[in-house]
């Protein structure tokens, strides 16, 4: 998926500046499409030149003038065309998983530390998604919001992000438990006395 479609989708419901768009990506969109701020600014320029978004300058008294962007009819048509196309399967490329694949041949102490760090990161993201979901639905229950909420798309993608990070957290925690247990068994074997077989000498 080109970055342009993720940017167009993020601009559907309100005008955003480049800075606000970067914040929106960081809080929600990044769970399914990550982009650096400079990539977003460059994409906004390309989209405006292509007529898929339009921008307007807003003069601020105490701050520099900011430019707000919104999707044009051509941009909506582009998203419609993109939505109608067949979705490609997603693929995972994660260097930590490569390291776990090699766990039987590498120092698992370092691996355990990295898995613990990843679990902590996932916990932080879980908290962020939880707060974001609560903000979107307000005082309504989740089921009420899912039935009657005005902007259901961002909520559903945040639910996916929450489930993804919860899965990351649980897998990391379990993998750490397994590797620690195996290290403990290995340490006991290495420290056991040698030279005895447990059989009689007759």
C-alpha positions as CSV (number, residue, x, y, z in Angstrom):
1,X,0.0,0.0,0.0
2,X,1.5,3.4,-1.0
3,X,1.8,5.9,1.8
4,X,-0.6,8.2,0.0
5,X,-3.6,6.0,0.8
6,X,-2.7,6.0,4.5
7,X,-2.4,9.8,4.5
8,X,-5.7,10.3,2.6
9,X,-7.5,8.0,5.1
10,X,-6.0,10.0,8.0
11,X,-7.3,13.2,6.5
12,X,-10.9,12.0,5.9
13,X,-12.6,13.4,9.0
14,X,-10.9,16.7,9.7
15,X,-8.4,19.2,8.4
16,X,-4.9,18.5,9.8
17,X,-1.6,20.3,9.6
18,X,1.6,18.3,8.9
19,X,2.4,18.3,12.6
20,X,-1.1,17.1,13.5
21,X,-0.9,14.4,10.8
22,X,2.4,13.2,12.3
23,X,0.8,13.0,15.8
24,X,-2.2,11.1,14.3
25,X,0.1,8.6,12.7
26,X,2.1,8.2,15.9
27,X,-1.0,7.6,18.0
28,X,-3.1,5.4,15.8
29,X,-2.2,5.0,12.1
30,X,1.3,3.7,13.0
31,X,-0.1,0.4,14.2
32,X,-0.8,-0.5,10.6
33,X,1.3,1.9,8.6
34,X,4.5,3.5,10.0
35,X,6.0,6.6,8.5
36,X,8.6,9.2,9.6
37,X,7.4,12.8,9.9
38,X,9.6,13.9,7.0
39,X,8.0,11.2,4.9
40,X,4.6,12.6,5.8
41,X,5.5,16.2,4.9
42,X,6.9,15.1,1.6
43,X,3.8,13.0,0.9
44,X,1.5,16.0,1.7
45,X,3.4,18.0,-0.9
46,X,3.0,15.3,-3.5
47,X,-0.7,14.8,-2.8
48,X,-1.5,18.5,-3.0
49,X,0.4,18.7,-6.4
50,X,-1.7,15.8,-7.6
51,X,-4.9,17.5,-6.5
52,X,-5.8,14.7,-4.1
53,X,-5.8,17.1,-1.1
54,X,-6.1,20.8,-0.8
55,X,-4.4,23.1,1.7
56,X,-5.1,26.5,3.2
57,X,-3.0,28.7,5.4
58,X,-4.1,29.7,8.9
59,X,-2.5,32.8,10.4
60,X,-1.8,32.4,14.1
61,X,-1.1,35.4,16.4
62,X,1.7,33.9,18.5
63,X,2.8,31.0,16.3
64,X,4.0,30.6,12.7
65,X,1.3,30.3,10.0
66,X,0.2,26.7,9.6
67,X,-1.2,24.9,6.6
68,X,-4.2,22.7,7.0
69,X,-5.0,19.9,4.5
70,X,-8.2,18.1,3.6
71,X,-9.1,15.5,1.0
72,X,-10.6,16.6,-2.3
73,X,-13.2,14.8,-4.4
74,X,-10.3,13.4,-6.5
75,X,-8.7,12.1,-3.3
76,X,-12.0,10.4,-2.3
77,X,-12.1,8.8,-5.7
78,X,-8.6,7.6,-5.3
79,X,-9.5,6.0,-1.9
80,X,-12.6,4.4,-3.4
81,X,-10.5,2.9,-6.2
82,X,-7.9,1.7,-3.6
83,X,-10.6,0.2,-1.4
84,X,-12.1,-1.7,-4.3
85,X,-8.8,-3.4,-5.1
86,X,-8.0,-6.8,-3.7
87,X,-6.1,-6.7,-0.4
88,X,-2.7,-8.3,-0.2
89,X,-1.8,-10.6,2.6
90,X,0.3,-9.1,5.3
91,X,3.8,-10.4,6.1
92,X,5.9,-10.1,9.3
93,X,9.5,-9.0,9.1
94,X,10.9,-8.8,12.7
95,X,14.6,-9.1,13.6
96,X,13.6,-10.2,17.1
97,X,11.9,-13.3,15.7
98,X,15.0,-14.1,13.7
99,X,17.0,-14.0,17.0
100,X,14.4,-16.3,18.7
101,X,14.7,-18.7,15.7
102,X,18.4,-19.0,16.6
103,X,17.8,-19.3,20.3
104,X,19.4,-22.8,20.5
105,X,22.7,-21.4,19.3
106,X,23.0,-17.9,20.8
107,X,23.3,-16.3,24.2
108,X,19.8,-16.4,25.5
109,X,20.6,-13.9,28.4
110,X,20.8,-11.1,25.8
111,X,17.7,-12.4,24.0
112,X,15.7,-12.5,27.3
113,X,16.7,-8.9,27.9
114,X,15.5,-7.9,24.4
115,X,12.3,-9.8,24.8
116,X,11.7,-8.1,28.2
117,X,12.2,-4.7,26.6
118,X,9.8,-5.6,23.7
119,X,7.2,-6.7,26.3
120,X,7.5,-3.4,28.1
121,X,7.1,-1.5,24.8
122,X,4.0,-3.5,24.1
123,X,2.6,-2.7,27.5
124,X,3.1,1.0,26.9
125,X,1.4,0.8,23.5
126,X,-1.5,-1.2,25.1
127,X,-2.0,1.7,27.5
128,X,-1.9,4.3,24.7
129,X,-4.5,2.4,22.6
130,X,-6.7,1.9,25.7
131,X,-6.8,5.6,26.4
132,X,-7.3,6.5,22.7
133,X,-10.3,4.0,22.4
134,X,-11.8,5.5,25.6
135,X,-11.4,9.0,24.2
136,X,-13.1,8.0,20.9
137,X,-16.1,6.3,22.5
138,X,-16.6,8.7,25.4
139,X,-19.1,7.6,28.0
140,X,-20.6,4.9,25.7
141,X,-19.9,1.3,26.1
142,X,-17.8,-0.3,23.4
143,X,-20.8,-2.2,22.0
144,X,-22.9,1.0,21.9
145,X,-20.1,2.8,20.1
146,X,-19.6,0.0,17.6
147,X,-23.3,0.1,16.7
148,X,-23.8,3.9,16.7
149,X,-20.5,5.7,16.6
150,X,-20.0,8.3,13.9
151,X,-16.4,7.4,13.1
152,X,-16.1,3.7,13.3
153,X,-13.0,3.2,11.1
154,X,-10.4,4.7,13.4
155,X,-11.8,2.8,16.3
156,X,-11.7,-0.5,14.5
157,X,-8.0,0.0,13.5
158,X,-7.1,0.9,17.1
159,X,-8.8,-2.3,18.2
160,X,-6.5,-4.1,15.8
161,X,-3.5,-2.3,17.2
162,X,-4.5,-3.2,20.7
163,X,-4.9,-6.8,19.8
164,X,-1.6,-6.8,18.0
165,X,0.3,-5.3,20.9
166,X,-1.5,-7.6,23.4
167,X,-0.4,-10.6,21.3
168,X,3.2,-9.2,21.2
169,X,3.2,-8.8,25.0
170,X,1.8,-12.2,25.8
171,X,4.2,-13.9,23.3
172,X,7.3,-12.1,24.7
173,X,6.3,-12.9,28.3
174,X,5.8,-16.6,27.5
175,X,9.0,-16.8,25.4
176,X,11.0,-15.3,28.3
177,X,9.5,-17.8,30.7
178,X,10.4,-20.7,28.4
179,X,14.0,-19.5,27.8
180,X,14.6,-18.8,31.5
181,X,13.4,-22.3,32.5
182,X,15.6,-23.9,29.9
183,X,18.6,-21.8,31.1
184,X,17.9,-23.0,34.6
185,X,17.8,-26.7,33.5
186,X,21.1,-26.2,31.5
187,X,22.8,-24.6,34.5
188,X,21.8,-27.6,36.7
189,X,23.1,-30.0,34.2
190,X,26.4,-28.1,33.9
191,X,26.8,-28.1,37.7
192,X,26.0,-31.8,38.3
193,X,28.8,-34.1,39.4
194,X,30.5,-36.0,36.6
195,X,32.0,-39.5,36.6
196,X,29.0,-41.5,38.0
197,X,26.7,-43.6,35.9
198,X,24.3,-44.8,38.5
199,X,25.1,-48.5,37.7
200,X,26.8,-51.2,39.9
201,X,30.4,-52.2,39.2
202,X,29.8,-56.1,39.4
